[in-house]
Amino acid sequence: MELPENVQSQLMQFQQLQQQLQAITLQKQQIESQIAEMEKALKEMEISQSDDVYKMAGGILIKRNKGEVEEELKEKLETLKLRTKTLEKQEKKLQERLMELQESLQKILQESNMA
């Protein structure tokens, strides 16, 4: 049985939305991993008695002032947390759209089975 064009179109859209959702979820997981690393680094810096820390730059370690690096990390952390919130909103919208499409497709398929 050949599916009507509108159903094929909706199926393609559904698959595209699923792929977008997977990509967003992956991005969110990567950012959450970076956040965890930064929080761990900040915690270690709090414990450290030294005023200097070493920062990796282009494959080498560079001695830096602890306060400066701490500020950099806090700014990056804030930016990443904002990015996570944005991704969560996109993820929610995509999930809602996927549910709508899924319900629509199920309804169409049920109606075609009854016919």
Secondary structure as UniProt FT lines:
FT   HELIX           5..47
FT   STRAND          52..57
FT   TURN            58..59
FT   STRAND          60..65
FT   HELIX           66..114
//
